[in-house]
Each structure stands twice: as structure tokens, then as C-alpha cells.
């Protein structure tokens, strides 16, 4: 799989920094990824929807860490190139992290 295009749409809010659309292999588009400024820096949240009980569920997401790392790297690189933001990228600590939407 190759990420062939990354489009960044800056928002400029306190925590939500941008929406992002990625294209995979020039044939599949995923919209509404989010660049979020969390407690430990920037990270990418996958597209999600709010359920009736108030929780969020990903609509699309990678099935393994290698793919997640690839998406996050490409998205954050393009975000920084587009906006000039110098905020650090979040260190990886999957245990005990809050839901991205809870941070917004």
C-alpha cells in the first residue's frame, strides 16, 4: 500500500489542528482524519462517528502498527510542511491514552 496523496485542511483550533484526506494507491480516499494536539504533542486520529451512548467508533482504521505508523508519518509530515507548525509529535505510549475525541 502506498499513500499517494495527503491533503491538509488547517483548522487552527486549540486542540484540533487540521482535517486530513489521504489517497491510497491512487484509487481509494479516506477523509476526515484529524491532526490533534494532545498532552504530549501531535497525533493523528482516524475518522470516527459518535454513537448514541456518547462514545466514538472509528469508521476506518489501520489493522496493524506498521500501517498506522506509515499513515501518521505521512500525515504529520505534510501537516508540518503545510502549516509550519513545530509542535513535537506525540511519543508512542498506547497504554492509558484517552480517546482522541475526548481530548477535543
Backbone bond lengths (Angstrom), bond angles and torsions (degrees), N, CA, C in turn:
res aa  C-N    CA-C-N  psi(-1)  N-CA   C-N-CA  omega(-1)  CA-C   N-CA-C  phi
1 X - - - 1.440 - - 1.527 108.77 -
2 X 1.304 115.07 138.47 1.459 120.96 177.57 1.522 109.15 -128.01
3 X 1.307 116.26 136.40 1.460 120.92 173.01 1.516 105.94 -86.64
4 X 1.325 116.11 109.08 1.459 120.58 -172.48 1.527 113.56 -94.95
5 X 1.333 117.30 -13.53 1.466 119.45 177.26 1.522 109.15 -156.40
6 X 1.329 115.28 141.48 1.460 122.13 174.99 1.525 107.11 -132.56
7 X 1.334 116.79 120.95 1.464 121.79 177.11 1.523 108.16 -113.32
8 X 1.319 116.19 126.93 1.460 122.41 -178.03 1.525 108.96 -109.14
9 X 1.328 115.43 132.34 1.459 122.26 178.56 1.532 107.99 -120.98
10 X 1.349 117.32 91.41 1.466 120.38 -176.43 1.525 112.19 -59.74
11 X 1.320 115.17 141.95 1.459 122.51 178.52 1.522 109.60 -110.77
12 X 1.322 116.68 -41.78 1.454 120.61 176.17 1.517 115.14 77.40
13 X 1.329 117.98 18.47 1.456 119.91 174.84 1.523 108.73 -78.97
14 X 1.326 115.80 174.52 1.461 120.09 -177.13 1.525 112.03 -59.98
15 X 1.330 117.61 -50.78 1.471 120.22 -178.14 1.522 112.79 -106.03
16 X 1.320 118.18 -42.09 1.464 121.30 177.01 1.522 107.76 -81.01
17 X 1.322 115.99 112.94 1.458 120.62 -174.81 1.522 113.46 -95.83
18 X 1.346 117.53 -31.54 1.469 119.44 -178.09 1.522 110.25 -167.43
19 X 1.323 113.77 154.36 1.465 121.24 165.11 1.520 106.35 -98.83
20 X 1.318 116.38 150.62 1.461 120.72 -176.49 1.519 109.60 -137.21
21 X 1.334 115.67 141.82 1.464 123.11 172.24 1.518 107.34 -117.79
22 X 1.337 116.07 131.49 1.466 119.68 176.60 1.523 109.31 -118.72
23 X 1.330 115.26 149.93 1.461 122.28 174.15 1.518 107.94 -115.58
24 X 1.325 115.83 132.14 1.463 122.35 179.88 1.518 109.39 -106.19
25 X 1.331 116.26 126.30 1.468 122.87 176.42 1.527 113.42 50.67
26 X 1.329 116.87 33.93 1.474 122.22 -179.96 1.522 113.54 55.15
27 X 1.347 117.86 21.46 1.468 117.58 -176.13 1.524 114.56 -143.88
28 X 1.338 119.74 -3.86 1.464 120.51 -178.89 1.520 108.36 -143.54
29 X 1.343 116.48 127.79 1.460 122.04 -176.29 1.529 109.83 -109.32
30 X 1.327 115.39 137.10 1.465 121.76 173.24 1.527 106.79 -122.25
31 X 1.325 116.26 120.11 1.463 122.27 -177.59 1.535 110.64 -104.62
32 X 1.301 114.53 164.71 1.466 123.33 171.47 1.518 115.72 68.28
33 X 1.336 117.80 27.46 1.454 118.56 164.19 1.524 105.26 -67.95
34 X 1.319 117.54 155.93 1.462 120.65 -178.52 1.524 110.12 -126.73
35 X 1.325 115.80 139.41 1.460 121.04 168.16 1.522 105.39 -97.37
36 X 1.331 115.55 121.51 1.458 121.70 -175.10 1.522 109.56 -122.54
37 X 1.330 115.01 139.32 1.463 120.38 173.48 1.521 107.16 -94.34
38 X 1.328 115.58 107.40 1.458 121.37 178.91 1.515 110.99 -96.02
39 X 1.311 115.32 -170.87 1.470 121.32 -178.91 1.522 112.24 -61.01
40 X 1.342 116.76 -32.35 1.467 120.74 -175.57 1.517 113.69 -110.59
41 X 1.326 118.41 14.69 1.457 120.81 178.60 1.513 112.46 124.24
42 X 1.332 115.71 -165.86 1.462 122.12 -176.44 1.519 111.81 -81.13
43 X 1.343 115.37 144.82 1.458 120.61 171.30 1.516 108.90 -150.08
44 X 1.321 115.73 166.96 1.462 122.05 -178.53 1.523 108.82 -107.13
45 X 1.334 115.97 129.18 1.462 122.08 175.22 1.523 108.28 -105.71
46 X 1.305 116.16 137.73 1.457 121.79 179.40 1.527 110.09 -74.56
47 X 1.337 117.83 159.50 1.465 120.45 177.67 1.526 109.58 -60.11
48 X 1.333 116.28 139.17 1.460 119.79 -177.75 1.519 110.10 -147.06
49 X 1.334 114.14 167.40 1.462 119.40 175.07 1.518 108.13 -131.22
50 X 1.332 115.34 151.76 1.453 120.87 179.84 1.522 108.92 -86.71
51 X 1.317 115.96 129.86 1.454 121.67 178.70 1.527 110.27 -87.30
52 X 1.326 116.53 166.04 1.465 121.11 -178.30 1.521 112.73 -58.51
53 X 1.332 116.93 -30.83 1.466 119.91 -178.94 1.531 112.76 -82.08
54 X 1.327 117.26 3.73 1.460 121.48 176.44 1.517 115.36 92.27
55 X 1.325 117.48 -6.45 1.462 120.29 177.36 1.523 109.62 -87.01
56 X 1.324 116.11 167.75 1.454 121.49 179.87 1.516 109.92 -114.06
57 X 1.335 115.45 145.64 1.464 121.34 178.25 1.521 108.15 -129.42
58 X 1.343 115.69 131.54 1.463 119.63 177.66 1.521 110.55 -62.13
59 X 1.319 116.05 138.21 1.462 122.11 174.98 1.520 109.35 -86.07
60 X 1.310 115.98 -39.51 1.470 122.57 177.58 1.517 107.07 -141.03
61 X 1.329 116.13 141.44 1.458 119.21 180.00 1.523 110.14 -160.17
62 X 1.336 117.13 154.41 1.465 120.72 177.47 1.528 110.12 -69.16
63 X 1.329 115.05 152.21 1.460 120.51 -179.29 1.520 113.15 -94.22
64 X 1.337 117.04 -7.28 1.463 118.98 179.51 1.529 109.74 -149.31
65 X 1.326 115.35 163.68 1.469 120.87 -177.07 1.519 113.06 -66.10
66 X 1.321 117.52 -32.91 1.468 120.63 179.07 1.527 110.54 -60.69
67 X 1.324 116.50 -45.13 1.466 120.67 179.57 1.522 110.65 -69.17
68 X 1.326 117.37 -41.08 1.467 120.84 177.82 1.534 110.08 -60.14
69 X 1.326 116.99 -44.58 1.466 120.78 179.47 1.525 111.69 -62.98
70 X 1.338 117.18 -39.98 1.463 121.57 178.32 1.526 110.41 -61.82
71 X 1.329 116.39 -48.67 1.467 120.61 -179.54 1.521 110.06 -62.18
72 X 1.323 117.09 -48.32 1.459 120.47 -177.96 1.531 111.69 -61.14
73 X 1.313 117.18 -42.27 1.458 121.22 179.95 1.524 111.47 -62.41
74 X 1.324 116.79 -48.85 1.478 120.81 -178.96 1.527 110.76 -64.31
75 X 1.327 116.81 -44.34 1.464 120.83 -177.44 1.527 110.61 -65.50
76 X 1.325 117.80 -48.06 1.463 119.67 -177.22 1.525 112.14 -68.89
77 X 1.324 117.65 -34.16 1.469 120.19 175.35 1.522 110.29 -62.64
78 X 1.332 117.08 -46.79 1.467 120.25 179.63 1.524 110.95 -66.95
79 X 1.322 117.42 -38.94 1.466 120.92 177.21 1.530 110.26 -58.75
80 X 1.316 117.12 -48.15 1.467 120.91 -179.12 1.529 111.14 -65.46
81 X 1.345 117.28 -39.06 1.467 120.77 177.52 1.526 111.16 -64.68
82 X 1.326 116.56 -38.42 1.461 121.62 -177.11 1.521 111.82 -73.91
83 X 1.326 117.05 -41.84 1.464 120.59 -171.42 1.522 114.65 -102.43
84 X 1.325 117.29 -20.83 1.458 120.04 -174.58 1.521 112.93 76.86
85 X 1.323 117.51 8.27 1.468 122.63 179.11 1.528 109.38 -62.74
86 X 1.317 116.82 133.00 1.466 120.92 -179.26 1.529 112.46 -108.83
87 X 1.336 117.22 12.24 1.463 120.74 178.29 1.521 109.98 -59.30
88 X 1.321 116.34 140.00 1.463 121.22 179.37 1.524 110.78 -64.98
89 X 1.326 115.19 152.27 1.459 121.57 174.68 1.518 107.63 -81.34
90 X 1.316 116.29 139.33 1.459 122.11 -177.26 1.520 111.15 -59.45
91 X 1.330 115.81 134.25 1.462 119.58 174.90 1.517 108.47 -71.40
92 X 1.316 116.31 147.15 1.457 121.00 -175.20 1.517 110.00 -80.00
93 X 1.324 114.80 115.29 1.458 122.21 175.90 1.514 107.06 -148.84
94 X 1.342 118.03 80.75 1.450 120.75 -172.46 1.520 114.53 -65.80
95 X 1.324 118.68 -19.31 1.455 120.02 -177.94 1.514 110.56 -80.99
96 X 1.314 115.25 129.57 1.447 120.36 174.74 1.507 115.26 78.21
97 X 1.321 118.73 11.21 1.456 120.02 178.72 1.517 109.86 -78.60
98 X 1.324 115.88 147.71 1.447 120.92 176.53 1.520 109.42 -79.66
99 X 1.320 115.18 160.68 1.456 120.12 172.36 1.522 108.03 -63.39
100 X 1.340 118.33 139.98 1.468 119.93 -179.95 1.521 112.64 -55.33
101 X 1.329 118.11 -38.22 1.451 120.57 -178.34 1.520 111.29 -69.26
102 X 1.334 117.73 -29.35 1.455 120.48 177.63 1.516 110.92 -65.72
103 X 1.321 117.12 -27.01 1.459 120.48 -179.02 1.522 111.93 -79.43
104 X 1.331 118.49 -18.63 1.462 120.99 -175.96 1.492 112.55 -73.59
